[in-house]
Amino acid sequence: MKHAPLYPLFAALLGLSALPAIASDATFEAVKISAGEQLFAAECRRCHATDAQHDSYGPPLENVIGRAAGSYPDYDYSVALEASGIVWTEPALRAWMADNQGFMPGTKMRHVGITDPTVQDFILAYLRSITTRDGKAIDN
């Protein structure tokens, strides 16, 4: 899969490393979330919405971090995923993004692997930003 349209985004993000120390951790996290949102739109959105208000083929991914795999209400999961006992932690999501068929044999999701750890970092930053516990966003 081509990622050419994303190269300017990566160049801009790499340029941030040259910023003076004035740029705070919060600013950097906001940039990661923004990049993650764009990467999510390019790589994940064709199948997954972020919330139940939008149509999607796969289950919505809002509040996915910390959710038991195969537990989103009224979604027809594969037997393998439903019976896995896995909780979607960030390491589990990384493994899923990289090779979901290898991570979970028998899943029905067709997927092109996202193996670049930086791309995974950005997508996870975005998923964290749309994951809440008790009405509050979760931390890294």
C-alpha positions in Angstrom: 0.0 0.0 0.0 1.4 3.4 -0.9 1.9 6.0 1.7 3.3 8.8 -0.4 0.7 11.4 0.7 1.8 10.9 4.2 5.5 11.8 3.6 4.9 15.6 4.1 3.3 14.8 7.4 6.3 12.8 8.5 8.7 15.5 7.3 6.8 18.1 9.3 6.9 15.8 12.4 10.6 15.2 12.0 11.1 19.0 11.7 9.6 19.3 15.2 12.7 17.7 16.6 14.6 20.9 15.7 12.2 23.1 17.8 13.6 24.6 20.9 12.8 23.1 24.2 9.9 25.5 24.5 7.6 23.0 22.8 6.0 21.2 25.7 5.1 17.5 26.0 1.5 18.5 25.6 2.2 20.2 22.3 4.1 17.1 21.1 1.2 14.9 22.2 -1.2 17.1 20.3 0.9 16.7 17.2 1.0 13.0 17.6 -2.8 12.8 18.0 -3.3 14.9 14.9 -1.0 12.8 12.9 -2.6 9.7 14.3 -6.0 10.9 13.3 -4.8 11.4 9.8 -3.2 8.0 9.7 -6.3 6.4 11.2 -8.4 8.0 8.4 -6.0 6.7 5.8 -5.4 3.2 7.2 -8.3 2.3 9.5 -11.4 4.4 8.7 -12.5 2.5 5.6 -13.6 -0.3 8.1 -13.8 1.3 11.5 -15.6 4.4 12.7 -14.5 6.0 16.0 -18.0 5.9 17.5 -21.4 4.2 17.1 -22.9 7.4 15.5 -21.1 6.6 12.2 -21.5 3.6 10.0 -18.6 1.1 9.8 -18.0 -2.4 8.7 -16.0 -3.3 11.8 -16.7 -2.3 15.4 -16.2 1.3 16.5 -12.9 2.0 18.1 -13.8 4.7 20.6 -12.8 3.4 24.0 -11.1 0.4 22.5 -8.0 0.6 24.8 -8.9 -1.5 27.8 -11.9 -3.1 26.2 -12.1 -6.9 26.1 -11.6 -8.2 22.5 -14.8 -9.3 20.9 -17.1 -7.5 23.4 -18.5 -4.5 21.5 -22.3 -5.0 21.7 -24.2 -6.3 18.7 -21.1 -6.9 16.5 -20.8 -10.3 14.8 -17.2 -11.2 15.8 -15.3 -14.3 14.8 -15.4 -17.2 17.2 -11.6 -16.8 17.6 -11.7 -13.2 18.6 -14.8 -13.6 20.9 -13.2 -16.5 22.7 -9.7 -15.0 22.9 -9.8 -13.5 26.4 -7.6 -10.7 25.1 -7.9 -7.1 26.4 -7.0 -4.4 24.0 -3.9 -3.0 25.6 -1.5 -0.9 23.6 1.0 -3.9 23.1 -2.0 -6.0 21.9 -3.1 -3.3 19.5 0.4 -3.0 18.1 0.6 -6.7 17.5 -2.9 -6.6 15.9 -1.9 -3.6 13.6 1.3 -5.4 12.5 -0.2 -8.8 11.7 -3.7 -9.5 12.9 -3.9 -12.8 11.2 -0.7 -14.0 12.9 -1.8 -12.5 16.2 -5.3 -14.0 16.1 -5.6 -16.9 13.7 -9.2 -17.4 12.7 -10.1 -13.7 12.8 -12.3 -12.6 10.0 -10.7 -9.2 9.6 -8.8 -8.7 6.4 -5.9 -6.3 6.9 -2.7 -4.9 5.5 -0.2 -4.8 8.2 0.9 -1.5 9.8 4.4 -2.5 10.8 6.1 0.9 11.2 6.4 1.6 14.9 6.1 5.3 14.4 2.9 5.0 12.5 1.6 2.7 15.3 2.7 5.3 17.9 0.6 8.0 16.2 -2.4 5.8 15.7 -2.2 4.7 19.4 -2.0 8.4 20.4 -5.2 9.0 18.5 -6.9 6.0 20.0 -5.9 7.1 23.5 -7.4 10.5 22.7 -10.8 8.9 22.0 -10.6 6.5 24.9 -12.1 7.6 28.2 -12.6 6.1 31.6 -15.1 7.7 34.0 -15.6 10.6 31.5 -11.8 11.4 31.5 -9.3 10.8 28.8 -6.7 8.1 29.7 -3.0 8.9 30.0 -0.1 7.4 28.1 
